[in-house]
Amino acid sequence: MLTEQSPLLRAIPKVDQMLALPELARLAEETSLFAVTAAVRWILDGLRGKILSGQCSHTPNPIELLPLIEEAVRQRQQMGLRPVINGTGVILHTNLGRARLSEEAAKAAIEVACSYSTLEYDLKQGRRGKRAVHVEHLLTRLTGAEDALVVNNNAAALLLLLSSMTAGRQVIISRGELVEIGGSFRIPDILKQSGSILTEVGTTNKTRLQDYQDAIDPQETGALLKVHTSNYQIVGFTQQVTLEELVALGQKHHLPVIQDLGSGALFSLASCGIREEPAVAQSIQAGADVVTFSGDKLLGGPQAGIILGKKAYVSPMKQHPLMRALRLDKMNLAALEATLRLYRDPREAFVRIPTLQMLGCDLSTVQARADALTRSITAAGLPCLAQTVEEHSQVGGGSVPNQMLPTAATALRPQNLSVTELEHRLRTGDPPVLGRITKGRLLLDARTLEDRELPVILDCLAHCLG
Ligand SMILES: *Cc1c(COP(=O)(O)O)cnc(C)c1O
């Protein structure tokens, strides 16, 4: 065997021989000699492995190896975590980083990242200050809550509040609200982790106030918990208890009512046609003692968990030992403050915050964007049929599960390759362009695209089809 392969092995170019190629010398100047040498070694080692395992019956010459090496250098130069173009139409795509920040929020994050800051310093007093006070003031003002607290994400918010409020005691929750969010986060597990005891009441489809009432034990019960079923809906023969009813029951028994809102829209999104998402202020007004929600879902800010509620409950959480482990970092804090400042004027929020802007974008604007993309592809004469189609898209991110937004997309049908191959090439290109395949076509949904991305998409397509 080895004798058969040895001429092939001997024909493998040497590293120095490769590096002497003018193309690679130029590439080393643009990037670094280190990067190019590493890529050359990697490609040559791979080639040796293929020859030894009999997968290769011809040894490519240095010129044939060039594109492989250039590609390897390019890939190594790229960040693992990098921007993509989202043509899926899913506005809050958990795998693609959920909410896009507003420019104001991104700028605020960069500024504190690159400078020393007032993170925990009170300029007026000239001494140590409290982290997050600014954000907490904004939150209480915007929602009418007595007190506020921010942590790393909503899962952290729940863990902290349950650990602080109900450890060792029972938490009553409807069987219809034992939610799982994206794989690893399950309400029953987080309850257990906090040291609280889960008491499920009712059935999957129906839970009555009486069910909660019957489960209350004056000694053992610590709280009543309501969880927004943010990523599913139970339809048909159903009944759930309203927050108001639960609050009345809690007050009667001197038990706090906690609500996990999941998405937490700061104000009603009815103007975007979204009716099912409860607004945070409504929950506070209805008398919930503590509510929690994510910063990077419908709020459209950075990853964060927001806790609002009565001082008597929120204040002890700030002293809890878990607080240090779950606290928000300065960049997210800055981005959250900048996002919340935009909410002081709701009209401003709808213009400046990308999540709200995409939600509120009217169909004719989305259609015009899809048309512009379709036309540019047709005009470029690419070997691909492009057509604007009317579609429906999801909000995503565990928000508004049963409501689809009307949208428009550019539907692509390549002439010389399969749709799956085109999807693969666009997805693995630079920048990566993600769409969805429906009915044998690749759809690029214009609701989640920006005008500035359209020429980039055209370039990527030309590259993939060329
Ligand atoms: C999304 C969600 C969570 C988890 O929020 P993260 O910010 O991702 O930790 C918890 N509860 C509900 C109801 C949710 O929708």
The ligand as a Gaussian input file, in Angstrom:
#p B3LYP/6-31G(d) Opt

LIG

0 1
 C      -37.851000      33.724000      27.012000
 C      -38.488000      33.365000      28.295000
 C      -37.706000      33.082000      29.424000
 C      -36.210000      33.097000      29.382000
 O      -35.723000      34.359000      29.129000
 P      -34.154000      34.590000      28.825000
 O      -34.011000      36.070000      28.800000
 O      -33.881000      33.929000      27.521000
 O      -33.395000      33.958000      29.926000
 C      -38.355000      32.774000      30.595000
 N      -39.704000      32.717000      30.646000
 C      -40.487000      32.973000      29.591000
 C      -41.962000      32.881000      29.719000
 C      -39.906000      33.302000      28.373000
 O      -40.674000      33.559000      27.299000

